[in-house]
Structure formats: C-alpha cells, structure tokens
C-alpha cells in the first residue's frame, strides 16, 4: 500500500508499506531542464559596445553595450535557436571548426543556459 503526497506535479513522495510491515519512504523528482554550455567570443567594436558570437554554433550572434549585456544577449540568442530546433524536431546545428577568427581584444567566455 502507498500513501502519496506532494506539493506539485514535479515532486511526489510515497510511504510504501512493504509486505513485512516495514514502511519505506520513496521520493520522485522530475528532472530539471538540461543545462547547455557553449563557448562564445566577445569582441569590442570600434564604434563602441561588444559583439558576441558562439564559436561552434552557426547563427548564434548578438551584441551589447557592455560585456555583461553581450553575454546575456548571446545566451538569449542561443535559447531562441534551441527552442526553434526543438519545435521543428531538428538537432542543434554545430560546426567542427570555429565560425569566426579571434581578433585583437576579443576574449573567449563560457556561456551556460538552462534552456
């Protein structure tokens, strides 16, 4: 016999009474969304601000007035591409070699998305 409780659909707890009368507590948790990590390059622009490009994911580009804004915007561009690929049932595009060359003043950064 099982007695179920839970605060939401993402968590279910059960007290299971084993045949020998022992009570066992079991909990199920829905897994959190997978996180994705990708390498991006952030480059200062001559006219101000920064451009950001995902190194091995074609089409993921963005910009921002600050480095932090460029990081946020490249993450959002990646999440938009990821969502689009999921809707169409397509794999995320990738490139075996970088899609850009590094220029003076550019820096590589890891971007993490929970999308």
SULLIN-V988220 format. One line per field, one symbol per residue. ss: DSSP state (H for helix, E for strand, L for the rest). phi: phi as a letter, one per 20 degrees, with the letter a starting at -180 (. if undefined). A space follows every 50 residues. Layout:
BEGIN
ss=???
phi=???
END
This chain:
BEGIN
ss=LEEEEEEELLEEEEEEELLLLLEEEEEEELLLLLLEEEEEEEEELLLLLE EEEELLLLLLEEEELLHHHHHHHHHHHHHHHHHHHHHHLLLLLLLLLLLL LLLLLLEEEEEEELL
phi=.cddbrebfebcdbddefgenfedeccdcfffgfeccbecddcfdgeonc dccffdcgnecabafcfffffffffffffffgfffffemdfffbcfcgeb dfdgnececeddcef
END
